[in-house]
Amino acid sequence: MSRRSTQSRPASTGTSDKPLDGRVAVVAGATRGAGRGIARALGEAGAFVYCTGRSVRGTPSPYGRPETIEETAEMIAAAGGAAVAVRVDHTEESQVEALFARVKEERGRLDVLVNSVAGEDPRMGGWEKFWKSDFSYLAEGLRHSVVSHLLTAKHAVPLMMKKKRGLIVEVTEGDFLVSGSGNIMRDLSKSGQKSLAMSFAEALRSHGIASVAITPGFLRSEMMLQHFGVTEATWRNAGKKDPHFLHSESPLFVGRAVAALAQDPHVLRRSGDVYSSWELAREFGFADADGSRPDWGAHLTSVLVPEMAWVRTGFERYLGQLERHVSRVKRYLGDTDAEDRHSIDTRETAGALSQ
């Protein structure tokens, strides 16, 4: 673990323009994409941010990306915030343990942990039938995208327990409980992150620590901008290739969603749930960097579901599963009407399958 820092400032009481002033955040995976946007937004709101990851100047990303954690910390400082870049391989428990020992020594507290490591690993991308997939990277991919999150939370939580408060955010994909990206490796990763958020929530509720999962919409990450051959200044030009990209959001948007959750005095009531950037923007009223308020959920409802029959069919199947799960829980709680409803649903499903 190495130290790379910007100018910091002493902790103080939060104000209206810096509502998180005096708070301390660790963003694991702050190098690029959603992680960078979240780190920037937390710094913008006044938190002192530890930007961690493996990509530093002189040691680039293992998949050839140029972004570094130093750049993220410098962006925060340039916007008037305070941050430090710390190189950490979050799959190495000794490095994770050393990180939080340093946070304890330097700051004496931890208010927010964001797990965003391996959020955009291209080796787990693409659409492919699982029986045609190459799984040689699967174990390593899950070690980075799931196991690293668990190790990081393990060593972060004791610092939060001291004050009986805190927030853990698992950055994921999709606002359903399960993921259906068309790539089973990615699905295991993203569903695993949501499962971690729910498991953390149940384990930590009595300690006053909240845990949620959050998804951005169509994210204008550095990788996506490069894919379309545009920049953040010219991104609308990509709408000629893909009209849906006109409804995309910058990484700062999901970052402001996390900053809003970090300010919510009742965030513990949200613990265990999966949220989206657009849903929280409707509730809290924040905007993207350009002042717009992208709403991928509204676009999904009005355009994608009506135009894509396979999306609607998938949603309907998922809804049926959820309804059966709800009925099952109600039966366990003694709701006999739910048992009757479940029996009817089961008979109807069996009848449909026999036709």
Secondary structure, DSSP 4 states (H G I P E B T S, - for coil): -EEEE----------SSSTTTT-EEEEET-SSHHHHHHHHHHHHTT-EEEEEES-BTTB--TT-----HHHHHHHHHHTT-EEEEEE--TT-HHHHHHHHHHHHHHTS---EEEE-TTTT-GGG-S---GGG---TTHHHHHIIIIIHHHHHHHHHHHHHHTTT-EEEEEE-S-SSSS---S-HHHHHHHHHHHHHHHHHHHHHGGGTEEEEEEE-SSB--HHHHHHHT--TTTGGGGGGT-GGGGG-B-HHHHHHHHHHHHH-TTGGGGTT-EEEHHHHHHHH----TTS----HHHHIIIIIHHH-HHHHHHHHHHHHHHHHHHHHHHHHTT-HHHHHHHHHHHHHHHHHHH-
